[in-house]
Amino acid sequence: GEKVYHFGSKPPLAVVVIHETGVSESSGTVDSWHAAIGVHLGSNPYMLVSVLAAFAPALARALGLNIPIMAIVAPSSLGKTTLQQVGRSLLERADKIDDACGTINGLRVMMEQHPDEPVFLQDVHKVEDVNGLMGLLFLVANGGQRLTSTSDQKVLAGAELACGLSLSMEMTFLEMVGGTKMSLPEGFSARCFEMVLQGPHGAFHALPKGVTAHDFANQLKRACGEHYGALWAAWIPAIAKDAANIRDKL
């Protein structure tokens, strides 16, 4: 947004934000988010992992960490999208998750617009250009840039991909490439964490008393549309203030 947080000592020159991401909106407070959503993290590890994966991109470049890519894998109607909505509620309204069924260039442009933030995409198994998708994921994992040439043979570097990714799909990446002529690129498993849902209730390990998994998912979805943004707004300045101590513990 419009604010700059220094992860360490303040530089001698003024810092100007040249990539304007807009002012983030929020609804509710940290306490209301915890009461509606966060209170369930301790007994539902998949939810906790989704929240941590969503928060990690804010710290990756500042603390010299790897850009996280997480893929949630499960059959339909087991709660994959709900887990993504819980993660997305840290930053913004999360009553829906964008679909991955677009062109590779379209997905790349979308990712360029969210530096140091998570990008959430569902139905990744429906992407037709699997080879292009793998190349895009490698760019994200390595914080790379897309290089093109101009008419006068000069190299033009695209925007750096510095977002994190939270993906959901109905098959693993190995299964996705199994129907193509390509193989899973070497080193891919070191760049992408696949979380295959095997909880007692699909995406959930524990449910509120007297509530079904389906009703619990709907409850969380409503909460993610009502309580969002407050944690991101509170955590980022707090961690920036204590960045030196955090680096020492890494």
Salt bridges, closest charged atoms under 4 A:
GLU92 OE2 - ARG88 NE 2.84
ASP95 OD2 - ARG93 NE 3.04
GLU112 OE2 - ARG108 NH1 2.71
ASP116 OD2 - ARG61 NH2 2.79
GLU117 OE1 - HIS114 ND1 3.20
ASP123 OD2 - LYS126 NZ 3.80
GLU160 OE1 - ARG61 NH1 3.51
GLU170 OE1 - HIS125 NE2 3.93
ASP215 OD1 - HIS214 ND1 3.62
GLU226 OE1 - HIS227 NE2 3.95
